[in-house]
């Protein structure tokens, strides 16, 4: 997804979050072996089998669907949440430099409106019209690709998705609007702070254009 704009899916069994632990025991230790799995975690591989079956059924369901089951309204919701998070962390500092979120806000509003319009079209499309069905499916497949910047993220050109990317500062986390987040990270401690602020501006412009 981060490189060419093709969505992916992660399905897993995991530990009980209510236990208050950061990860399952033995994670990233020398004891994380096939023996541990066979003897303690999943001796009959029942959970592995269930996960594989769910993946297979999802693949079958998606491939058999006349209209791709992708809800752009969910994407619009995530974009709004991501912008809100970005503002809570950086809006004040950016405002002090004369950088506002007006253009990003406007772009997200436009995306939300376009998502609603697309799904209104999907709800009324003639399922017997092959070309009409193909048209909406092409639009759905293009949504993720619309967020790909051919130039890539600043200092991380291999990653080209302007909304989602792995965090550059935490290998266990991800970042939304990574071009801006990367540039804002400890920006006041950088001797080349002015150049970093230019990168923030570039990131904002990229978000405006792609969203």
N, C-alpha and C positions, 0 to 999 in steps of 0.2 A: 504493500500500500504506500509506503513512504517514498518509493522510487518511481513507480509507474501508475499509481492510483487504482490498484485492484484490491478490493476489500478482502480481508482474511478473517478467519474464525478460530477461536481458541476454546476448546472444550476440555474440562478436566474435573477430576475429583480432587478435593482439597481438604485440608484440616478444618475443624470447627473454629470459626473466628471467635466464638464466645469464650474460648479457652484463654484468650489474652496473650497468645504467643505470636512472635513475629514470623515464624515459619514452622513447618513440620520438623520433628526431631530428626537429627542426623543430616539435615539439609546441608549440602556442600561439605560433607565430611568424608573421610576414608571409608566410613561404614555404609555409605549410600551405594549399595551393590545389588546385583541380581539376587544374591542369597537373602538379603534383607526383604526384598519384595516377595520372594517365594516362601519364606518362612514366617514372616510377620505381617507385612502390609496387605498383600493380596495373594494369599497362597493358591487359591484356585483361579486367579486372574479373572474373577467375576466382574470386578470393576473395570478392568481393561476391556473386557468383552462388551460391557454395557456402553462404555464410551465409544468404542468402535462402531457399535450398532447405531448409536445416536448420530454419529458423523455420517454414516452411510445413509440413514434415513433422511437427514437434512439435505445431503447431496441429491438424493432421489427426488425429494420434494421440490427443491429449487429447479432441477432440470426438467421436471414435469409440469411446472407452473407455466400457464399461458402468459401471465404477466409476472415479471420478476418481483418477488415479495420483498421489496426494499422500500421502507417508509421514509421519504424525504422530510416529513414533518418531525420525525425523531432526530434527524440530523440538524434541523433548524433549532430544536430545543437544546441540543448539545452545543451548538454554536453560541446561542444566547448565554448558556451557563458558562462557557469558556470565556466569553468576553467579560462577563461579570467577575469571574475569578481574576482575569488579567487586570481589570480596573481596581479591584480590591488590593492588589499587590503593587501596582505601579502607576495608577492614575495621577496621584499627587505629584510624584517626581516628574512625570512626563509633562504635566500641566505647568510646572515651574519652568520647563524648557520651551513652553509654547506649543507642545504637541498634544493634540486632543484626540478623542475617540470618535469624533463626529462622523468621519468618513467610514470607519469600521462599523459604527452603529447603523449608518444608512445602508451599507452593503448587507448587513445581516437582516435588516428589515426587508430589503429587496429579495434576499434569498428566501426568507420565510413566506413572502407573498408568492414567489414563483413556485415554491414547494406546494403550497395550498392549491394553486392553479393547476399544477401538474396532476395532483391527486384528484382534483375535480374532473379533469379530463379522463383519467384512468377509470373513475367510477362510472363514466357515461360512454366509454369507448365501445364500439361495436366489436365484440369478441370474434365475430365471423369475418371481419375485415382484416385480412392478413397484413396489409400495409399499415393500417392504423395501429395494430398491435405491435408491429415491428417498430413503429415510430416512437411509441411510449417506452418500449424496452430499450431502445437506443438512448433515449434521454436518461433513463434510470442508470444505465451502464456508464454514462458520461459524467454523472454527478461527482463521483470520487476523483475522476481524472481532471475535473475542472480546477481542483486545488493544487495541481502539480505546476510548479514553477520550473521551467526548463533550465534556469541558471542555478537551481538548488539553493539550499540555505547558506547564509554567510558562514564561511569556514567549515561547512559540512556539505559540500556540493553534491555528494552522492545521495543525500536525503533531499527530496524535492517537494514534499508535502508541506504546505504553508500553515495547515491547521493542526496536524498531529505529527509527532516525531518522538523518538526516544529522547529522554532528558540528556543533555550534554554534561550535566553535573552529578547525576545520580543514575547509575547503570541499572537500578532496580525500578526506575520510575519512567514516566512519559511526560511530555510537555505539550500543552496546547498553545498555538501561535508561537512555535519554537523560535522563529527568527527574531521576534521581539523579546521573548524570555531570555534567550541566549545573550542578546546584546545588553539587557538590563541587569544581568547577574553581576553583582558587586561592581557596578559601573563607576561608582564614586571612588573606588580604590584603584582604578586603572589610570596610569600616567597618560594614556592616550584617550582620555575620557571624551574629548570632542569628536574623535573618530568613531567612538562607540555610539554617540548620540546620532551621528549620521547614519549608522547602521540601523538604529531604531527607526529612523524616518523611512529608510528603505524597506524595512520590515512592515511598517504600517502601510506604505504604498502598495506593497505586494499583496497584503491582505485585502486591501480595498479593491484591487484589480481582480483578484482571483475569486473572492467571495461574491 
